[in-house]
Amino acid sequence: MSIGFGVFLIVVGAILTFALNVTTTWIDLHLVGWILMAAGLIVVIIGIALMVRKRQTIVTNRNVDSAGRERIAETDRRDDPPIV
């Protein structure tokens, strides 16, 4: 979702910067377009970084039998990023 939103910001910024020829006295639409394109690029980079990071989960199971002995089992699971 963040990559799609970043691309959306880049497209809207490019339209404001390169395709729109409107002059206003209170706002510079070309500057707003450049700002939106930069923000979109940052959002895309953050989205890609979050998508490719590795995740690790450690699950600890503790079982006590009828004699009162405790058995601890730890499971380490690493989620590798999907290959695109």
C-alpha positions as CSV (number, residue, x, y, z in Angstrom):
1,M,0.0,0.0,0.0
2,S,2.8,2.5,0.8
3,I,4.5,1.9,-2.6
4,G,1.2,2.6,-4.4
5,F,0.6,5.7,-2.4
6,G,4.2,6.9,-3.1
7,V,3.6,6.3,-6.8
8,F,0.4,8.3,-6.6
9,L,2.2,11.2,-4.9
10,I,4.8,11.1,-7.7
11,V,2.2,11.2,-10.4
12,V,0.2,14.0,-8.9
13,G,3.4,16.0,-8.3
14,A,4.5,15.4,-11.9
15,I,1.2,16.6,-13.2
16,L,1.4,19.8,-11.1
17,T,4.9,20.4,-12.1
18,F,5.0,19.6,-15.8
19,A,1.5,19.4,-17.2
20,L,-0.4,22.2,-15.5
21,N,0.0,25.7,-16.7
22,V,-2.0,27.6,-14.1
23,T,-0.6,30.7,-12.3
24,T,-1.9,31.6,-8.9
25,T,-0.8,34.5,-6.7
26,W,-1.1,32.6,-3.4
27,I,0.7,29.3,-4.1
28,D,3.4,28.1,-6.5
29,L,2.0,24.9,-8.0
30,H,5.4,23.9,-9.5
31,L,7.0,24.0,-6.1
32,V,4.1,21.9,-4.6
33,G,4.6,19.4,-7.4
34,W,8.3,19.1,-6.7
35,I,7.5,18.6,-3.0
36,L,4.9,15.9,-3.7
37,M,7.3,14.1,-6.0
38,A,10.0,14.2,-3.3
39,A,7.6,12.9,-0.6
40,G,6.4,10.2,-3.0
41,L,10.0,9.1,-3.5
42,I,10.6,8.9,0.2
43,V,7.4,6.9,0.7
44,V,8.4,4.4,-2.0
45,I,11.9,4.0,-0.5
46,I,10.4,3.4,3.0
47,G,7.9,1.0,1.6
48,I,10.5,-1.1,-0.2
49,A,12.7,-1.1,3.0
50,L,9.9,-2.4,5.1
51,M,9.0,-5.0,2.5
52,V,12.5,-6.5,2.3
53,R,13.4,-6.5,6.0
54,K,13.8,-9.8,7.7
55,R,11.5,-10.7,10.6
56,Q,12.3,-13.1,13.4
57,T,10.0,-14.7,15.9
58,I,11.0,-16.7,19.0
59,V,8.2,-18.9,20.5
60,T,8.8,-20.4,24.0
61,N,6.7,-23.3,25.1
62,R,6.7,-24.4,28.7
63,N,5.2,-27.7,29.7
64,V,4.9,-29.1,33.2
65,D,4.2,-32.8,33.5
66,S,2.5,-34.6,36.4
67,A,5.7,-35.0,38.4
68,G,6.3,-31.3,38.4
69,R,9.2,-31.3,35.9
70,E,9.2,-28.3,33.5
71,R,10.2,-28.7,29.9
72,I,11.1,-25.6,27.9
73,A,11.2,-25.7,24.1
74,E,12.1,-22.7,22.0
75,T,11.4,-22.3,18.3
76,D,13.2,-19.7,16.3
77,R,11.4,-18.7,13.1
78,R,12.8,-16.3,10.5
79,D,10.5,-15.0,7.8
80,D,12.6,-14.4,4.7
81,P,11.2,-11.7,2.4
82,P,9.4,-12.9,-0.7
83,I,11.4,-13.0,-3.9
84,V,9.7,-10.6,-6.3
